[in-house]
Amino acid sequence: MTVREIRLFGDPVLKSPCDAAVPGPDGKFDAKVRALVEDLVDTTKLPGRAGVAATQIGVGIRAFSYNVEGKVGYLINPKITELAGEIVLLDEGCLSVPGLWHKTPRYERAKAEGFDVDGNLVELSGTGLMAQALQHECDHLDGLLYLDRLTAQERKLAMRALRESDWFLAR
């Protein structure tokens, strides 16, 4: 379908919790949700992208796509079902906050479940980048950015860097 433009920090849609996608009587999702999923996948396939949430392309529906270790997919109405292991500080960035990377606390392992366009239950789990992506994208759907997860000191540094960034100054 289409590679969509990424919304940047300051856009209110990024701080708004998403609504669930509602399946039809047959359990399948309509053409609008299917088109959204196609756009999310196309947008995520670009190099350097581990995931894109619907809010990042301006849509307030609970859906995201991922591209981790060559595996591309999506979840509709995802929810984190398990977080395990230690909380570790990982270098994390976000397409909606370009050019900034900060140590973000994330669980080592994560599991999420959601649906495909045909209404089938899908479960994803992983460690490393997959665990980080699941937590990051589900946060987006809840109206959170990774900046919201930073320690107070790290957030102060991030906000200073944000205010000094070329893209933010150009807004």
C-alpha positions in Angstrom: 0.0 0.0 0.0 1.9 3.1 1.3 4.8 4.2 3.3 3.4 6.7 5.7 5.0 9.8 7.2 6.1 9.4 10.9 4.6 11.8 13.4 7.1 13.6 15.5 7.3 14.4 19.2 4.8 17.2 20.0 2.1 15.7 17.8 -0.9 15.1 20.2 -1.7 11.7 18.6 1.5 10.3 20.1 0.3 11.0 23.7 -3.3 9.7 23.1 -4.2 6.1 24.1 -5.5 4.1 21.1 -8.9 2.6 20.6 -9.2 -1.2 20.0 -9.9 -2.2 16.4 -13.4 -3.8 16.3 -13.7 -7.0 14.3 -16.8 -7.8 12.3 -19.3 -10.5 13.3 -17.1 -13.1 11.6 -14.1 -12.1 13.8 -12.2 -10.6 10.8 -11.2 -7.0 10.6 -12.6 -4.7 7.9 -10.8 -3.2 4.9 -9.9 0.0 6.8 -7.9 -2.0 9.4 -6.4 -4.2 6.7 -5.2 -1.1 4.8 -3.8 0.2 8.1 -1.8 -3.0 8.6 -0.5 -2.9 5.1 0.7 0.7 5.6 2.3 -0.2 8.9 4.2 -3.1 7.4 5.3 -1.1 4.4 6.4 1.8 6.7 8.3 -0.6 9.0 10.1 -2.4 6.1 12.4 0.7 5.5 15.9 0.1 6.7 16.7 0.9 10.4 13.1 0.4 11.6 12.3 -2.2 14.3 8.6 -1.2 14.6 6.0 1.3 13.9 2.8 1.9 15.9 -0.4 3.2 14.4 -0.1 6.4 16.4 3.2 7.1 14.7 1.4 7.4 11.4 -1.5 9.4 12.9 -4.0 6.6 13.5 -5.5 6.0 17.0 -6.1 2.3 16.5 -4.3 -0.4 18.5 -2.0 -1.9 15.9 1.7 -2.0 15.3 4.1 -3.7 12.9 7.6 -5.0 13.6 10.8 -5.8 11.7 13.2 -7.7 14.0 16.0 -9.9 12.7 14.5 -10.2 9.3 11.0 -11.1 10.6 8.3 -8.7 9.6 4.8 -8.9 11.1 2.1 -7.1 13.0 -0.4 -7.3 15.8 -3.9 -5.9 16.0 -5.2 -5.1 19.5 -1.9 -6.2 21.2 -1.4 -6.4 24.9 1.7 -7.4 26.9 0.9 -10.7 28.6 4.2 -11.3 30.3 7.3 -9.3 31.3 10.2 -11.3 32.8 13.8 -11.2 33.7 15.7 -8.3 35.0 15.0 -4.7 34.1 18.0 -3.5 32.1 19.0 -0.2 30.6 19.0 -0.5 26.9 20.0 2.1 24.2 16.7 3.1 22.7 15.6 5.5 20.1 12.3 6.3 18.4 11.3 7.3 14.9 9.1 10.0 16.5 12.1 11.4 18.3 14.7 11.2 15.6 18.4 11.2 16.3 18.1 10.7 20.1 19.2 7.5 21.9 18.9 7.1 25.6 19.3 4.3 28.2 15.8 3.1 28.7 14.7 0.6 31.4 13.1 -2.5 29.7 12.5 -6.1 30.8 14.8 -8.7 29.3 11.9 -10.8 28.0 8.4 -9.9 26.8 5.4 -11.7 25.5 2.5 -10.1 23.7 -0.7 -11.3 22.1 -3.0 -9.8 19.6 -4.7 -10.7 16.4 -4.1 -11.0 12.6 -6.5 -9.4 10.1 -8.5 -12.7 10.0 -9.1 -12.5 13.7 -6.7 -15.3 14.6 -4.9 -15.0 17.9 -1.2 -14.4 17.5 1.4 -14.6 20.3 4.9 -13.1 20.0 7.6 -13.4 22.5 11.3 -12.7 22.6 14.4 -11.4 24.2 16.7 -8.6 23.1 15.4 -6.4 20.3 12.1 -8.3 20.1 11.4 -7.8 23.8 12.3 -4.2 23.5 10.2 -3.6 20.4 7.1 -5.3 22.0 7.4 -3.0 25.0 8.1 0.1 22.9 5.3 -0.4 20.4 2.7 -1.3 23.1 3.8 1.8 25.0 3.0 3.9 21.9 -0.5 2.5 21.8 -1.0 3.5 25.4 0.1 7.1 24.6 3.6 6.7 26.0 7.0 7.5 24.4 10.2 5.9 25.5 11.1 9.3 27.0 8.3 8.7 29.5 10.2 5.6 30.8 13.6 7.3 31.4 14.9 8.0 34.8 14.5 11.6 35.9 18.2 12.4 35.2 18.2 10.7 31.8 14.9 12.4 30.9 16.4 15.8 31.7 19.3 15.1 29.4 16.9 13.8 26.7 14.7 16.9 26.8 17.7 19.2 26.5 19.0 17.2 23.5 15.5 17.3 22.0 15.2 21.1 22.3 18.6 21.4 20.6 17.8 19.0 17.7 17.5 20.5 14.2 14.2 18.8 13.5 12.6 20.1 16.7 13.9 23.7 16.2 12.6 23.6 12.6 9.0 23.0 13.9 
